[in-house]
Amino acid sequence: MTLLEVEGLTKHFPVRGGTLIRHQVGAVHAVDGVDLHLAEGETLGLVGESGCGKSTTGRMIARLLTPTAGRITFEGRDITTLGERELRPLRRRIQIIFQDPLSSLNPRMTVGTIIGAPLKVQGLLTGAPLRARVEDLLRRVGLGPEHYDRYPHEFSGGQRQRVGIARATALEPRLVVCDEPVSALDVSVQAQIVNLLQDLQNDIGLSYVFIAHDLAVVRQVSDRVAVMYMGKIVETATREELYRAPRHPYTVALLAAAPVPAARRAAPRKIVLHGDLPSAENPPSGCRFRTRCWKATDRCAEVEPPLANTADGHLVACHFPVDGREAARQT
């Protein structure tokens, strides 16, 4: 059953200029027409380089940002334009885990107050039952009741992220947006947090939109993977299919850039992307990757490639998709 469906999701941030009278002189095209879907119990990985619009997409899905255009359907209901009062009950169903566990926690509040806040705001628990529930949540994420009265600065980065996870799962939501939840942590701690997220998914039936730039982490946690470039989805496939046979040149370049131990590397990497990332205020015509793509032609500048099905569920936005043999040579 489809839990979440995103159609044509767009977010443009205005750029203002003028000395005496400020006025809009342009817009940053952070997200431009994203289509996604997520099934119950599924983890969708969302990958791409910094600035491609991953986090903005995740924040719109969680309705922390209002889309400029497009549609977000959750549990069969259009939630795109809901007001603050209508969003309050929705917060029980959709939560978010932030990238920086320190800045996302109020330094003036104890951990017990932080984790218990969603339960209190929703009017579910107060007093002794609230404290007992928070202590259970602390145990569930690998902490203990003795941490209840401590402040965020008294914890390590991994422990703070566990606090953030406890807060996000306190209401047992159906969907959790994980906005690069392990990128600020040590590698050994990353594995612990990833394992915790997978255990919680199995225990309480969570669905994840997992945003990351680490391809190894995405490969471990995701059922399907969507690749973003300059505000657009350029490829979507199952985890096995995408890593085995990437079809979009940008996906091939991403996989070729991922670190691989020398003993496992069959041949030197061949892909070098030339040029800088284009401006999000003035994106290229046609295919946005064409300015850095080794397969680009005049057609790529004139016609924007649609996200089309090239195989069973494998979607690619490219006029000249990479075939399996070419991808194997490049990666």
HELIX and SHEET records of a PDB file:
HELIX    1   1 LYS A   54  ILE A   61  1                                   8    
HELIX    2   2 GLU A   84  LEU A   90  1                                   7    
HELIX    3   3 VAL A  111  VAL A  121  1                                  11    
HELIX    4   4 GLY A  127  ARG A  140  1                                  14    
HELIX    5   5 PRO A  145  HIS A  147  5                                   3    
HELIX    6   6 PRO A  152  GLU A  154  5                                   3    
HELIX    7   7 GLY A  157  THR A  169  1                                  13    
HELIX    8   8 VAL A  187  ILE A  204  1                                  18    
HELIX    9   9 LEU A  215  VAL A  221  1                                   7    
HELIX   10  10 ARG A  239  ARG A  244  1                                   6    
HELIX   11  11 PRO A  249  ALA A  257  1                                   9    
HELIX   12  12 ALA A  262  ARG A  264  5                                   3    
HELIX   13  13 ARG A  290  ARG A  292  5                                   3    
HELIX   14  14 ASP A  298  GLU A  302  1                                   5    
HELIX   15  15 GLY A  324  GLN A  330  1                                   7    
SHEET    1   A 4 HIS A  23  ALA A  39  0                                        
SHEET    2   A 4 THR A   2  GLY A  17 -1                                        
SHEET    3   A 4 ALA A  69  PHE A  74 -1                                        
SHEET    4   A 4 ARG A  77  ASP A  78 -1                                        
SHEET    1   B 8 ILE A  94  ILE A  97  0                                        
SHEET    2   B 8 LEU A 175  ASP A 179  1                                        
SHEET    3   B 8 SER A 207  ALA A 212  1                                        
SHEET    4   B 8 THR A  43  VAL A  47  1                                        
SHEET    5   B 8 ARG A 224  TYR A 229  1                                        
SHEET    6   B 8 LYS A 232  THR A 238 -1                                        
SHEET    7   B 8 HIS A 314  VAL A 316 -1                                        
SHEET    8   B 8 ALA A 308  ALA A 311 -1                                        
END                                                                             
